[in-house]
């Protein structure tokens, strides 16, 4: 009787999703990849994983995910594969390297790349995938691991129209809203880089304000309370701000990854003949912070750098 009840519950969950036999693969089990996989498992999808360091995926395996040996194994077993890795080099290796996804020979496979990479890398991958008979779309995410696990992030998509339409049932499992930028490959990556620049500059502004207030011997918590009582408040000042004034830089998005994204934006801007003075300065600051050993902190750890500039000791 108990087993029958479990089967009924599973079937009800599958019907709610509208996908009784859908297998989803996730490549990369860092902060965001793990959050995506966690959400998929919670939503009842049969979830497969590939990560170069197998140990990093064990927590998800305990939750019911199935680990594979190579990306090609993932491609053979899955209808969709979500990629969440650090850079364009890693994406190309996953797709076209030895035992890559294209070696799966599964021409029905749709790849959803959530990685933040150069638009030109996405265009290159999309063109080569098309030549090899596969489909890939770009779908970077706005939001961190915690919102992802709650299905509360925004996905920005571009690429093949039919593949985007088919992928919506996956994207909506962890996204509260999807912005479709059309068939131009790389379009989502341009927007993602611009959004991350905005976040970086807000973090720098907030960090300098906190340093200014602290050096003036005023409790920065008061500054933050007032700021968040005005329409000048941001999600960053409301969520990250209280942690910053307490010198809590537990990573939800690594400082080293913010540096990487700003560098990508500046590289892209130079290629397009664009001058972005604040973006260039932001890259310098995040690079200095990274070189000082703050790369594994949350990106709001840029506050520690500005504190050092002003002989302000920050300790939790």
C-alpha positions in Angstrom: 0.0 0.0 0.0 2.9 2.3 0.9 4.7 1.7 -2.4 1.5 2.3 -4.4 1.0 5.6 -2.6 4.6 6.7 -3.5 4.0 5.8 -7.1 0.8 7.9 -7.2 2.6 10.9 -5.7 5.4 10.6 -8.2 2.9 10.4 -11.1 1.0 13.4 -9.8 4.3 15.4 -9.6 5.3 14.4 -13.1 1.9 15.4 -14.5 2.2 18.8 -12.8 5.4 19.3 -14.7 4.0 17.9 -17.9 7.1 15.7 -18.5 6.8 12.1 -17.4 10.1 10.9 -18.7 12.3 13.9 -19.1 16.0 13.5 -18.2 18.0 16.7 -17.5 21.7 17.0 -17.3 23.8 19.6 -15.4 27.4 20.2 -16.2 29.3 22.1 -13.5 28.4 21.8 -9.8 29.8 25.1 -8.5 27.6 27.4 -6.6 25.1 28.1 -9.4 25.3 24.6 -11.1 24.6 23.0 -7.7 21.7 25.3 -7.1 20.1 24.5 -10.5 20.6 20.8 -10.0 19.1 21.0 -6.5 16.0 22.8 -7.9 15.6 20.3 -10.7 15.7 17.4 -8.2 13.2 19.2 -6.0 10.9 19.7 -9.0 10.9 16.0 -9.7 13.1 15.9 -12.8 15.5 12.9 -13.2 18.8 14.8 -12.9 22.2 13.7 -14.2 25.5 15.4 -13.4 28.9 15.8 -14.7 31.7 17.7 -12.9 35.4 17.3 -13.4 35.8 16.9 -9.6 33.4 14.2 -8.7 33.6 14.8 -5.0 31.9 18.2 -5.4 28.8 16.5 -6.7 28.3 14.0 -3.9 25.8 16.1 -1.9 23.6 16.2 -5.0 24.0 12.4 -5.6 22.8 11.9 -2.0 19.7 13.9 -3.0 19.0 11.6 -5.9 21.1 12.9 -8.8 23.0 10.4 -11.0 26.6 11.1 -11.7 28.2 10.4 -15.1 31.8 9.8 -16.2 31.9 12.1 -19.2 29.8 14.8 -20.8 29.2 12.4 -23.7 27.5 10.0 -21.2 25.3 12.9 -20.1 24.4 13.7 -23.7 23.3 10.1 -24.4 21.1 9.9 -21.3 19.4 13.3 -21.4 16.9 15.4 -23.4 18.4 18.6 -22.2 21.8 19.6 -20.7 22.4 22.7 -18.7 25.9 24.1 -18.7 27.1 26.2 -15.7 30.9 26.6 -15.9 33.4 29.5 -15.5 34.4 30.6 -19.0 34.2 30.1 -22.7 37.2 27.7 -22.8 35.4 25.4 -20.4 32.2 25.6 -22.4 34.1 24.6 -25.6 35.8 21.8 -23.9 32.5 20.4 -22.6 30.9 20.7 -26.0 33.7 19.7 -28.4 36.5 18.2 -26.3 37.3 14.5 -26.0 34.1 12.8 -24.8 32.3 16.1 -25.1 28.6 16.5 -25.6 28.8 16.3 -29.4 30.3 12.8 -29.0 27.0 11.6 -27.6 25.5 11.5 -31.1 22.2 12.5 -29.6 20.9 14.9 -32.3 17.7 15.6 -30.3 19.7 17.0 -27.4 19.2 20.7 -26.6 22.0 22.4 -24.7 21.2 25.4 -22.4 24.3 27.4 -21.6 23.9 29.5 -18.5 27.6 30.4 -18.2 28.7 34.0 -18.4 31.0 34.1 -21.4 32.0 36.4 -24.2 29.3 36.8 -26.8 31.7 35.8 -29.5 32.3 32.5 -27.7 28.6 31.9 -27.7 28.3 32.7 -31.3 31.2 30.4 -32.2 29.7 27.5 -30.2 26.2 28.0 -31.7 27.6 28.0 -35.2 29.7 24.9 -34.7 27.0 23.1 -32.9 24.6 23.8 -35.8 27.2 22.5 -38.3 27.4 19.3 -36.3 23.6 18.9 -36.1 23.0 20.1 -32.5 21.2 22.9 -30.9 22.4 25.3 -28.1 20.9 28.4 -26.6 22.3 31.0 -24.3 20.5 31.4 -21.0 22.5 33.3 -18.4 20.9 33.9 -15.0 20.3 37.0 -12.9 20.3 36.0 -9.2 22.3 33.9 -6.9 22.3 30.3 -5.6 19.7 30.8 -2.9 17.1 32.4 -5.3 17.8 29.7 -7.8 16.9 27.0 -5.4 13.6 28.8 -4.7 12.8 29.3 -8.4 13.2 33.1 -8.0 15.7 34.1 -10.6 15.5 35.7 -14.0 16.7 34.0 -17.2 17.9 35.9 -20.2 17.7 33.8 -23.4 18.8 34.0 -27.0 19.3 31.6 -29.9 17.3 29.1 -31.8 13.6 29.9 -31.6 12.3 26.3 -31.4 15.0 25.3 -28.9 14.1 28.2 -26.6 10.4 27.3 -26.8 11.2 23.7 -26.0 13.4 24.7 -23.1 10.9 26.9 -21.4 9.6 23.9 -19.3 13.2 23.6 -17.9 13.8 27.3 -17.5 10.5 28.0 -15.7 11.4 25.3 -13.1 14.0 27.7 -11.6 13.1 31.1 -13.1 10.3 33.5 -12.1 10.7 35.4 -15.4 12.3 34.7 -18.8 13.4 37.5 -21.1 13.6 36.2 -24.7 16.0 38.4 -26.8 15.4 36.6 -30.0 17.4 34.5 -32.4 20.6 36.5 -32.4 23.2 34.2 -30.7 25.2 36.0 -28.0 22.5 38.7 -27.4 21.8 37.3 -23.9 25.6 37.4 -23.1 25.8 41.1 -23.9 22.9 41.9 -21.5 24.3 39.6 -18.8 27.7 41.4 -18.9 26.1 44.8 -18.8 24.0 43.8 -15.8 27.0 42.4 -13.9 28.8 45.7 -14.5 25.9 47.5 -12.9 26.2 45.2 -9.9 29.9 45.7 -9.6 29.6 49.5 -9.7 26.8 49.5 -7.1 29.0 47.2 -4.8 31.9 49.7 -5.2 29.7 52.7 -4.5 28.2 51.0 -1.4 31.6 49.9 -0.2 33.1 53.4 -0.4 30.1 54.9 1.4 30.5 52.4 4.2 34.2 53.2 4.5 33.4 57.0 4.5 30.8 56.6 7.3 33.0 54.3 9.4 36.0 56.6 9.1 33.7 59.4 10.2 33.1 57.4 13.4 29.4 56.8 12.7 27.7 53.4 12.8 27.3 52.3 9.1 24.2 50.4 10.1 22.5 53.7 10.5 23.6 54.9 7.1 22.3 51.6 5.6 18.9 51.9 7.4 18.4 55.4 6.0 19.5 54.4 2.5 17.1 51.4 2.5 14.3 53.8 3.6 14.6 55.8 0.4 13.9 55.0 -3.3 17.7 54.9 -3.8 17.8 51.5 -2.1 18.8 48.5 -4.2 18.5 44.8 -3.8 22.2 44.8 -3.1 21.9 47.4 -0.3 19.0 45.5 1.2 20.4 42.0 1.0 24.2 42.4 0.9 24.4 45.7 2.8 23.7 44.3 6.3 26.4 41.6 5.7 28.9 44.2 4.5 28.6 46.4 7.6 29.2 43.2 9.7 32.2 42.3 7.5 30.5 39.1 6.4 31.7 38.1 2.9 30.6 34.6 2.7 30.6 33.9 -1.0 27.4 33.7 -3.0 29.2 35.0 -6.1 33.0 34.9 -5.9 35.0 38.1 -6.2 37.2 36.3 -8.8 34.1 35.7 -10.9 33.1 39.3 -10.8 36.6 40.2 -11.9 36.3 37.7 -14.8 33.0 39.1 -15.9 34.2 42.8 -15.9 37.2 41.8 -17.8 35.1 40.0 -20.4 32.9 43.2 -20.7 36.0 45.4 -21.2 37.4 43.0 -23.7 34.1 43.0 -25.6 33.9 46.8 -25.4 37.4 47.3 -26.8 36.6 44.9 -29.7 33.5 47.1 -30.5 35.4 50.4 -30.2 33.6 51.4 -26.9 35.2 53.3 -24.1 33.9 52.5 -20.6 35.9 54.4 -18.1 34.1 53.2 -14.9 34.2 49.6 -16.1 38.0 49.9 -16.6 38.5 51.3 -13.1 36.2 48.6 -11.6 38.3 45.9 -13.3 41.5 47.4 -11.7 39.9 47.5 -8.3 38.7 43.9 -8.4 42.0 42.8 -9.8 43.9 44.4 -6.9 41.5 42.8 -4.4 42.0 39.4 -6.0 45.8 39.8 -5.9 45.5 40.7 -2.2 43.9 37.3 -1.6 40.2 38.2 -1.6 39.3 36.2 -4.7 37.4 33.5 -2.8 35.3 36.1 -0.9 31.9 37.3 -2.1 32.3 40.1 -4.6 31.2 42.6 -1.9 34.6 41.8 -0.3 35.8 44.7 -2.4 35.0 46.6 0.8 38.1 45.1 2.4 40.2 46.7 -0.3 38.8 50.2 0.2 39.2 49.7 3.9 42.9 48.9 3.4 43.3 52.0 1.2 42.1 54.1 4.2 43.8 52.2 7.1 40.4 50.9 8.2 40.6 47.4 9.8 37.7 45.2 9.0 37.1 42.2 11.2 34.0 40.1 11.9 
